[in-house]
Every structure is written in C-alpha cells, then in structure tokens.
Amino acid sequence: MMIPCVVTGIRLALLALTKPGDGVMIQSPVYGPFRFSVEATERRLMDAPLKRDDTGRYSMDLDAVEKQLQAGAKALVLCNPH
C-alpha cells in the first residue's frame, strides 16, 4: 500500500488497529502532527514523556510507559526526537 506521508500512515494504522476511545501512547516531545493524529481519530491521548539527561539526550522512561500500559494504552506512536 502506498501512503503519501507518515501522518496519514499513523492515522490509517490507528483506524485499523484501535477503536474510538482507546488509549494511544505518545512519548513527548513528539512531532506535533502525531499528537493531532491521535486526537483526530477520536482516540484517547496518553503521554509517557521521555527522560532528558544533563547532556540533552533523551531516553525512554520505562516506568512511565508501564504506567500508561496499566492505564489501558492499546497502541504506541513511537517517535525519535532528533
């Protein structure tokens, strides 16, 4: 399947794999249109913010991810904040 852009791909994936009201996790900071894709598909936005160290590098906060999974997140939109 050809998809014109990543944002369209995310929306199509969310429509196919989740239901309205389902929790979808992002890890801020995230590309803004990814956040809007979750909201535009009527999914519940759940944030597990990345940790930033003293050098400015980001890493996953696995405790925050686990918390959102336990709260019902059904999907994760993964984005590398480069």
Rosetta constraint file for C-alpha pairs under 8 A:
AtomPair CA 3 CA 8 HARMONIC 6.80 0.50
AtomPair CA 3 CA 9 HARMONIC 6.09 0.50
AtomPair CA 4 CA 8 HARMONIC 6.83 0.50
AtomPair CA 4 CA 9 HARMONIC 7.83 0.50
AtomPair CA 5 CA 9 HARMONIC 6.37 0.50
AtomPair CA 6 CA 10 HARMONIC 6.17 0.50
AtomPair CA 7 CA 11 HARMONIC 6.30 0.50
AtomPair CA 7 CA 33 HARMONIC 6.71 0.50
AtomPair CA 7 CA 34 HARMONIC 6.39 0.50
AtomPair CA 7 CA 37 HARMONIC 6.88 0.50
AtomPair CA 8 CA 12 HARMONIC 6.13 0.50
AtomPair CA 9 CA 13 HARMONIC 6.08 0.50
AtomPair CA 10 CA 14 HARMONIC 6.10 0.50
AtomPair CA 10 CA 34 HARMONIC 7.47 0.50
AtomPair CA 10 CA 37 HARMONIC 6.98 0.50
AtomPair CA 10 CA 77 HARMONIC 7.73 0.50
AtomPair CA 11 CA 15 HARMONIC 6.15 0.50
AtomPair CA 11 CA 37 HARMONIC 5.64 0.50
AtomPair CA 11 CA 38 HARMONIC 7.23 0.50
AtomPair CA 11 CA 41 HARMONIC 6.81 0.50
AtomPair CA 12 CA 16 HARMONIC 6.13 0.50
AtomPair CA 13 CA 17 HARMONIC 5.87 0.50
AtomPair CA 14 CA 18 HARMONIC 5.38 0.50
AtomPair CA 14 CA 19 HARMONIC 7.81 0.50
AtomPair CA 14 CA 38 HARMONIC 7.52 0.50
AtomPair CA 14 CA 41 HARMONIC 7.22 0.50
AtomPair CA 15 CA 19 HARMONIC 6.86 0.50
AtomPair CA 15 CA 41 HARMONIC 6.77 0.50
AtomPair CA 18 CA 22 HARMONIC 6.27 0.50
AtomPair CA 18 CA 43 HARMONIC 7.96 0.50
AtomPair CA 18 CA 74 HARMONIC 7.06 0.50
AtomPair CA 18 CA 75 HARMONIC 7.56 0.50
AtomPair CA 19 CA 43 HARMONIC 7.10 0.50
AtomPair CA 20 CA 41 HARMONIC 6.90 0.50
AtomPair CA 20 CA 42 HARMONIC 5.09 0.50
AtomPair CA 20 CA 43 HARMONIC 5.05 0.50
AtomPair CA 20 CA 44 HARMONIC 7.85 0.50
AtomPair CA 21 CA 42 HARMONIC 6.12 0.50
AtomPair CA 21 CA 43 HARMONIC 4.65 0.50
AtomPair CA 21 CA 44 HARMONIC 5.40 0.50
AtomPair CA 22 CA 43 HARMONIC 5.20 0.50
AtomPair CA 22 CA 44 HARMONIC 5.66 0.50
AtomPair CA 22 CA 72 HARMONIC 7.74 0.50
AtomPair CA 22 CA 73 HARMONIC 6.98 0.50
AtomPair CA 22 CA 74 HARMONIC 6.35 0.50
AtomPair CA 23 CA 43 HARMONIC 5.97 0.50
AtomPair CA 23 CA 44 HARMONIC 4.48 0.50
AtomPair CA 23 CA 45 HARMONIC 5.97 0.50
AtomPair CA 23 CA 46 HARMONIC 6.16 0.50
AtomPair CA 23 CA 72 HARMONIC 6.11 0.50
AtomPair CA 23 CA 73 HARMONIC 4.32 0.50
AtomPair CA 23 CA 74 HARMONIC 5.54 0.50
AtomPair CA 23 CA 75 HARMONIC 6.96 0.50
AtomPair CA 24 CA 38 HARMONIC 6.85 0.50
AtomPair CA 24 CA 43 HARMONIC 6.46 0.50
AtomPair CA 24 CA 44 HARMONIC 5.93 0.50
AtomPair CA 24 CA 45 HARMONIC 5.36 0.50
AtomPair CA 24 CA 46 HARMONIC 5.69 0.50
AtomPair CA 24 CA 73 HARMONIC 5.34 0.50
AtomPair CA 24 CA 74 HARMONIC 5.84 0.50
AtomPair CA 24 CA 75 HARMONIC 4.84 0.50
AtomPair CA 24 CA 76 HARMONIC 5.70 0.50
AtomPair CA 24 CA 77 HARMONIC 7.25 0.50
AtomPair CA 25 CA 45 HARMONIC 6.18 0.50
AtomPair CA 25 CA 46 HARMONIC 4.52 0.50
AtomPair CA 25 CA 47 HARMONIC 5.49 0.50
AtomPair CA 25 CA 48 HARMONIC 6.81 0.50
AtomPair CA 25 CA 68 HARMONIC 7.13 0.50
AtomPair CA 25 CA 73 HARMONIC 6.01 0.50
AtomPair CA 25 CA 74 HARMONIC 7.73 0.50
AtomPair CA 25 CA 75 HARMONIC 6.06 0.50
AtomPair CA 25 CA 76 HARMONIC 4.60 0.50
AtomPair CA 25 CA 77 HARMONIC 6.23 0.50
AtomPair CA 26 CA 30 HARMONIC 7.20 0.50
AtomPair CA 26 CA 35 HARMONIC 7.37 0.50
AtomPair CA 26 CA 45 HARMONIC 7.33 0.50
AtomPair CA 26 CA 46 HARMONIC 6.24 0.50
AtomPair CA 26 CA 47 HARMONIC 5.04 0.50
AtomPair CA 26 CA 48 HARMONIC 6.26 0.50
AtomPair CA 26 CA 49 HARMONIC 7.66 0.50
AtomPair CA 26 CA 76 HARMONIC 5.97 0.50
AtomPair CA 26 CA 77 HARMONIC 5.34 0.50
AtomPair CA 26 CA 78 HARMONIC 6.65 0.50
AtomPair CA 26 CA 79 HARMONIC 7.93 0.50
AtomPair CA 27 CA 47 HARMONIC 5.60 0.50
AtomPair CA 27 CA 48 HARMONIC 4.88 0.50
AtomPair CA 27 CA 49 HARMONIC 4.66 0.50
AtomPair CA 27 CA 50 HARMONIC 5.71 0.50
AtomPair CA 27 CA 60 HARMONIC 8.00 0.50
AtomPair CA 27 CA 77 HARMONIC 7.76 0.50
AtomPair CA 27 CA 78 HARMONIC 7.11 0.50
AtomPair CA 27 CA 79 HARMONIC 7.31 0.50
AtomPair CA 28 CA 47 HARMONIC 6.68 0.50
AtomPair CA 28 CA 48 HARMONIC 6.89 0.50
AtomPair CA 28 CA 49 HARMONIC 4.69 0.50
AtomPair CA 28 CA 50 HARMONIC 5.99 0.50
AtomPair CA 29 CA 49 HARMONIC 6.93 0.50
AtomPair CA 29 CA 50 HARMONIC 7.07 0.50
AtomPair CA 29 CA 81 HARMONIC 6.60 0.50
AtomPair CA 30 CA 34 HARMONIC 7.05 0.50
AtomPair CA 30 CA 35 HARMONIC 7.38 0.50
AtomPair CA 30 CA 79 HARMONIC 6.21 0.50
AtomPair CA 30 CA 80 HARMONIC 7.67 0.50
AtomPair CA 30 CA 81 HARMONIC 6.45 0.50
AtomPair CA 31 CA 35 HARMONIC 7.23 0.50
AtomPair CA 31 CA 79 HARMONIC 7.35 0.50
AtomPair CA 31 CA 81 HARMONIC 7.74 0.50
AtomPair CA 32 CA 36 HARMONIC 6.58 0.50
AtomPair CA 33 CA 37 HARMONIC 6.02 0.50
AtomPair CA 34 CA 38 HARMONIC 6.63 0.50
AtomPair CA 34 CA 77 HARMONIC 7.55 0.50
AtomPair CA 35 CA 39 HARMONIC 6.59 0.50
AtomPair CA 35 CA 45 HARMONIC 7.45 0.50
AtomPair CA 36 CA 40 HARMONIC 5.82 0.50
AtomPair CA 37 CA 41 HARMONIC 6.27 0.50
AtomPair CA 38 CA 42 HARMONIC 6.68 0.50
AtomPair CA 38 CA 43 HARMONIC 5.47 0.50
AtomPair CA 38 CA 44 HARMONIC 7.07 0.50
AtomPair CA 38 CA 45 HARMONIC 6.30 0.50
AtomPair CA 39 CA 43 HARMONIC 5.69 0.50
AtomPair CA 39 CA 44 HARMONIC 6.84 0.50
AtomPair CA 39 CA 45 HARMONIC 6.71 0.50
AtomPair CA 46 CA 68 HARMONIC 6.74 0.50
AtomPair CA 46 CA 73 HARMONIC 7.10 0.50
AtomPair CA 47 CA 68 HARMONIC 7.49 0.50
AtomPair CA 48 CA 61 HARMONIC 7.17 0.50
AtomPair CA 48 CA 64 HARMONIC 5.01 0.50
AtomPair CA 48 CA 65 HARMONIC 5.47 0.50
AtomPair CA 48 CA 68 HARMONIC 6.79 0.50
AtomPair CA 49 CA 60 HARMONIC 7.75 0.50
AtomPair CA 49 CA 61 HARMONIC 6.96 0.50
AtomPair CA 49 CA 64 HARMONIC 7.13 0.50
AtomPair CA 50 CA 58 HARMONIC 6.06 0.50
AtomPair CA 50 CA 59 HARMONIC 5.67 0.50
AtomPair CA 50 CA 60 HARMONIC 5.05 0.50
AtomPair CA 50 CA 61 HARMONIC 5.58 0.50
AtomPair CA 51 CA 58 HARMONIC 5.43 0.50
AtomPair CA 51 CA 59 HARMONIC 5.29 0.50
AtomPair CA 51 CA 60 HARMONIC 6.14 0.50
AtomPair CA 51 CA 61 HARMONIC 5.76 0.50
AtomPair CA 52 CA 56 HARMONIC 5.71 0.50
AtomPair CA 52 CA 57 HARMONIC 5.48 0.50
AtomPair CA 52 CA 58 HARMONIC 4.45 0.50
AtomPair CA 52 CA 59 HARMONIC 6.55 0.50
AtomPair CA 53 CA 57 HARMONIC 5.56 0.50
AtomPair CA 53 CA 58 HARMONIC 6.50 0.50
AtomPair CA 58 CA 81 HARMONIC 7.72 0.50
AtomPair CA 60 CA 65 HARMONIC 7.91 0.50
AtomPair CA 61 CA 65 HARMONIC 6.40 0.50
AtomPair CA 62 CA 66 HARMONIC 6.05 0.50
AtomPair CA 63 CA 67 HARMONIC 6.15 0.50
AtomPair CA 64 CA 68 HARMONIC 6.36 0.50
AtomPair CA 65 CA 69 HARMONIC 6.21 0.50
AtomPair CA 66 CA 70 HARMONIC 6.13 0.50
AtomPair CA 67 CA 71 HARMONIC 6.20 0.50
AtomPair CA 68 CA 72 HARMONIC 6.41 0.50
AtomPair CA 68 CA 73 HARMONIC 5.73 0.50
AtomPair CA 69 CA 73 HARMONIC 4.83 0.50
AtomPair CA 69 CA 74 HARMONIC 7.42 0.50
